[in-house]
Amino acid sequence: MDRKEPFFKRKYYLDLLDKNTDSFKKGAGKNIALLGSRKSGKTSIVKEHLRNLKDVVPVYIDLEKISLNPENFSVEFIGNIIFHFLKKPLNEYKKFLLLQSLLKFENELRSKNSFSLIKTVENELLKIKPDQKLIVESAFKFADILGKDNNKKFLIVLDNFENLLDLNNFSQIKDVLSIIYFDSENVRYIATSSAIKESLASLKKFECYEIKNLDKNETIELIGSIAEKVDKNIGEEIFSLSKGHTFVTILISKKYNETKDVKKAFLIELLQKNNSLYNYCNDSLNYYYNRARGQTLLKTILKTIANEELRLSEIAKRIYRSAPVTKSVIERLMETDIIYKKDNKYYFSDNVLRLWVKLTSHGFEFDDVPDDKILDEAAKEL
């Protein structure tokens, strides 16, 4: 195994994508979705698949970085397709996000039909009230028409897919997935998302695969490839904290090489500002807040559940709200996959994130590496 980039189960998903793309080249293949918790490796798997592609035009689109109002989205989506089709260098990418630049590629596209879609977008954008559905539809038709006229096939990655659903907030669109022709002979999609429930409900025309955490044996094998001189007990201690999350396991194992103490390694990574695990938890929390609504109560409820698994009535009492109001907010949190219900109690899906919320809400976060006494106090909370 490559010690520089330990990653388990990568081969299974890469083989799956490779076989599907080979089928696509032969006129079949499916749209594939890789779903899993944040930092579970979805994007790196997909990017590795794209790097090895031949005879297919790969188009990678990060929907966290593309504009998601219909007007800019349509221009930028088409621009990304043209950029990859023409194999332009990265230093030219920014001009492919501007409509006036796209209008200059008529001859290079070798496709009057696809260029007419750019003109359709241009004409609508000159209007005071453009037809938003038409321009988004034109954007999604573009690769199909360009592929047909050039005898090319496009594999389009929709990374962070859940963001695409923001287009549903526009009254002319309402259901963006109904606009996309998923059965095109010339286009297949790979979607990735951390919003598992939302994606499973939406991606009816995709074959969905959920990337799970590693089991104990896999985790211990991964630890052994990174950490120096670890025995089974050390491996099990790291597993008990990481719960088999690959990214978390790697970070604890690397830090263990410095501290030779599992709990200290974990707490320094978790609680020292700007460390990777601290940033992962901070970003994750913001991600879930953004997917739900009503941040003030969300934060209070999550802090409550992080400290103790409770029933609905107990949570309502702690936050001074009625049970129906509390239930409504909890349901929004459950929709984003951050918590789940078991035996009438509520739990964090990600135990590392639970510990981060719990400990930082108790004041355990640091700009520099804390002394051993403070780490020992934090360790009592684990």
N, C-alpha and C positions, 0 to 999 in steps of 0.2 A: 504494500500500500504506500502511496505517496505521502511522506511525513509532512510535506509542506501544506498539503490541503486535505486533511483527513475528512472524508465524507462518506457515510454509510448509506446504503440503499440507492446511491446515485445511479449505479449501473442498471438497476431494475427500471427506473423511470426513463433513463436515456435510451435503453433498448426499446421500451414501449413507444417513445416518441420517434425513434429511428424507424421502427417497423411501420408505424402509422404514416410517416412521411414517404417511405418507400411505396406504400399502397397508394398514396395520393398521386405520386408520379405516374402510377399505372392506371390512374383514372378512378381510384376509390379513396379510401382514407376517411377518417372522421375528424370532427372538431373535438379537441381534447382540453379538459380543464384540470389543472393541478391546484388543489386546495390544501391549505394547511396554516398552522399558526405562523405569526410573524417570525422571520429569521429561520424558517425551517428548510430553506435551501431552494425554494421554488424558482426564483429568478436565476440563480446560478446554474441550475439544471437546464433551464430553457436556453440560456445564453450559450451554454456549452453545446447544446444540440444545434443551435443556429450556426455556430462556428464551423461545424463539420458538414454543413449542407452543400450538396452539389446539384445542379440542374433545377434548382428552385430559388426564387428570389425571397430572401428572408427580410421581413420588415418587423423591427422591434419598436413598440410604442409603449412608453410608460405613461399610464393614464393619471398618474399623480403629477406629471410634469406638462402634459398637454392642456391647452385651454378647454374648458367644458361649458362654454356658452356656444350655441349652435353655429354662430357665424365664424368665430375663430377656430372652433373645432374642425369645421369642414375644410377650411384652408390648411390647417396644420396636419390633418389626417392625410389629405391628398399629397401635401408636401413631403411627408415622411415616405409615402409610397414611391414618389418620383425620385427622392434622394437615394433610396436603396436600389431602385430599378436602374438608375444611371450610374450607380457605384461611385458616387462623388466622395471626396475626402471630407473628414469631419470639420475642417476649418471653413467649409462652405455651407455647413448644415443650417446656420441661422437664416440664410436667405431663402431657404425652402419653407420658411414659416410665414412668408409674405406673399400675398396674392399677386402683386405686380411682378415678382420674380417668376412665379409659376407660369405666368402668361408668356414668358420668353422661351419656353421649352417645347413649343409646338413641333418643330422639326425633329428634335431628339427623341420625342415620344413615339414617333412613327405610328401614330394612331389618332386619326381625326375624330373618331368617336369618343375616345377618352378625353381629348382636348375640349370637345364640345361640353363635357361635364364641368370643366373648369370655367368655361364661358357662362354656363348656366349659373354657377355660383357667383361669378362676377356680376352678371345681370341682376340677380336677386339682391346682392349687397349694395347696388346702386339705388335700390328702392328705399323709401322711408320705412316701410314695414316688410322686410323680406319674408319669403315663405321658408320658415325655419325647417320644416319637415322636408321640403324639397332639397335644400342644400345639404342636409345631413344624409339624405337618401343618395344624393349625387356622390358624396364622399365615399360611402360604402359601396357604390356601384363601380367606382373608379378602377380598382385593382382588377375586378372581373373583366371589364371591357379592355383595359390595357393588356391584360394577360391573353385575352382572346385574339386581339389584333397582332400580338407579337409572339404568339405560341409559347407563352411563359406561364409558369404557375407561381403563385404567391403564397407564402406561409406567413401570416400576420399574427404576431404575438400581442395580446392585449394584457400587459402586465398591470397588476392592481386593478383588475377588471371592475370591481365594485364601483369605482369612480365613474365609469361610463353611465351608470344608472342615474347620475346627477342630471343628465340630459332629460330625464323624465319630469323634471320640475318645470319644464317649459310647456305651456299649455298646448302649443301646436304639435308637440311630439308625444308626450305622455307615456309612450311605450317604445323606447328606442330599439329594443331587440326585435320588435315586429317589423322594423324598417330594413333590417339587415337580411340579405339573401344568403343564408347559411349553406345552401345546397349547390353553390356555384362549382362548376368543373375546374375553375382556374384559381380558386381561393380556398384555403383552409385556415382555421383559427386555432391558436393555443391561448387559453385564458389562464391567468393565475390570480389567486385571491386569498386573502386572509379572512374575508367575511364569508365564512363557510356556509352558514344557514341561508344567507341572502343569495349567495351564488348558486347553491343547489336548487333553490326555488326558481331562479331565473334561467339557468343554463339548461333548458330542456333539450336543446339540440346538440348538446355536448356530452361526451363520455367523461364522467367526472372521477378523479382519483384523489383520495385524501392522503396526504403525507403525514404519517404518524410519527410520534417520538420513538426513539430507539428503545428496545427492551433492555433488561439489566445486562445480559451477556454482551450484547452489541455495544452498550455504553462502556462496559469495563474494557472491552477490546479497543475502543476508541481512546479511552483514557491511557491505556498502555502504549499507544502510538505517540502520545504527546508528553505525558508526565514521566519523570525519571524515577526508577526504583519504587514503583507502587505495588503494594500487595493487594490481595482480594479485599481486605477490610477498608483500605483507602478507596478502592474502586467503588465499593458499596456505599461508602459515605458520600462520595461525589454524586453517585446516582441518586441517593436519597434527596439531595438538594436540587439537582438539575432535572430530575424526573425524566431523563432520557432526551431532553431537548438538546439537539446537536450543538447549536451555537453556545448555549450556556455551559455545556459539558466541556467544550474546547476552552472557553475562557477560564473556568475554574481550574482545569488541568494545567494550563500555562502558568497561572498565578501560583499554583501549588509548587511549581518548580522553584519559585522564589521564597515562599513562606514555609514550606514543609508542614503546613497546618491547613487542613481542608476548610474548616469553618472560617479561619482568618482570610484565606484566599477568596472564599465566596463573599464574605462581608466587605472586604476592600473593593472587590469588583462591583458589588451591588450598591455600595453606599458612598463611594468617593466620586464626586462630581467629575464628569467628562470621561470616566472610565466606560468601556464599551457596554458593560452590563447595566450600569446606571442609566446610560443614554438609551439603551434598548427599552428599559422599563418606562422611562419618561416618555419616549416616543410612542410606545405601545398605548400608554394611558391616553395620550392626546389623540391617537388614532381612534380608540374606542369612543372617546368623548365626541369626536367629530362625526362618527357614524351614528351616534344617538343624538338626542335633543335634551335640552334642559340641564346644562352642566352643573349648576349649583347643587341640586338634589342628587345628581348622579355621583358627584364626588363624595358627598356625605354618606350615601348608601355604600359605596365601595369601601370607604374607610371603615365603616361599621362591619361589613362582611369580612374584611381583611383581618380584623381582630378576633372575630368569632363567627362561626357558622350559626345562623339563627333562622327561626321561622318568620314568616311574613308578619305576624302580629307583634313579634319581638322587635323586628326592624322598624316597624311603624312607630312603636313606642319610643325607640331610641332617637328617631329623627323628628318626632313631634308632628307626625302627619297621620291622616286616616289610613286605614288598611287599603281602600280602593286607590287612593292617590299613590301610595307606596307600591302597590301591585303594578300600577300602570308604568311607573318609572323602572321597576325591576324587569318588567317584560321588555322594555326598550333595551335594557342592558343585555338581557338574554338573547335578543335578536342579533346583537353584535358579536356574540360568542364569548364575551368576557366572563360571564358567570353562567352556572347551570344549577338546576334544582334536583335534589336527590333526597328521598325520604322526608319531603316537606321542609328541607333546609336548603340554603343557598350557599354555593361554593364558587371560588375562583377556578376558572379553567386552567390558568397558568399559575402554578404555586409560587414560582419565582417572582412574578408580578405581585402576587398577594403579599409576599414577604417585604417587597420593596415599598408597597403602599403602607403596610403596617409599620415598618421601621422608620421610614421617612416622616410619617405622621407623628411618630414619637420623638422626632428631633434627631434621629440618627442619619445625618448626611453631612459629608465633610468635603472641604476643598483640598485637603492634603491627607496623606495616610494617617489615620488616627493611632494613638498609642494603644498598647495591648490591653490596658485596663478598660478603655472604652469599648474595644472589640469584644472583650469578655462579657461586658454588660449587654451588648447587642446580641451576642451568641445565646444568651439566656432566653431571648425572644423567639429563637428559631423553633 
